[in-house]
């Protein structure tokens, strides 16, 4: 090993460390062709709930996404991986209405939501779970859940929806009168997921669910996501820094590089792809 210090992902043994610069360079090579629209449609089994077509988007006047195509079916899960700055979170932001859309379209169940506000998209069944800690620490767990129903016209409806969430989450129910700020990291993440469920969305956009969590809580978070997909029929589109964990969970995996989709395939197949392993899994 050379004396030169290497900055990299540091997953796996010493002989598998790869620098961030090498990842970015080799990932760009993967993006030269990209998946066809037919291949993307096939991964959604020809019946997409969420469709992104030729999306060009960014912040202010800066273009981050350069013609993104994405499809995911009802009850499927999709994980976006790739180097930092690839535009992964920007895809989620665009679906939820946090970016400027310069071109292309976003549809949910055949309805174009491209120009709708974030609140309108939530009413169409799209919920966004932030990357950062977004609980209200000085409010109780119960009050945090009530906030999830802020778009409901009747406060009683929000309380009723919160009760349904408590019924399916005994762990939260036991802590309903506790301040959210005293919860563990995993419990706060559970509260964030549960708050998003108050509006009973069809699509959950989940940004870096494992970020900042201890390993035992990471497993808990993915168990929650699995339950939401397998037993509640939610469609999940996520960005995950732990590429191995994300691809193990997801039905579909997309690899993003410089604002475009470089590769797309079943999550388990991408896990077996030697280039993906070398660049993102430490293999």
Secondary structure, DSSP 8 states (H G I E B T S, - for coil): --SS---B---S-GGG--BHHHHHHHHHHHTTT---HHHHHHHTTT-EEEEEEEEEEEETTEEEEEEEEEEEETT-EEEEEESTTSSHHHHHHHHHT-SEEEEEEEEETTEE-TT--HHHHHHTTEEEE-SS--S-TTSBHHHHHHHTTTT-SSHHHHHHHHHHHHHH-HHHHTTTTSBGGGS-HHHHHHHHHHHHHTTT-SEEEEE-TTTT--HHHHHHHHHHHHHHHHTT--EEEEE-SSHHHHHHH-SEEEEEETTEEEEEEEHHHHHH-HHHIIIII--
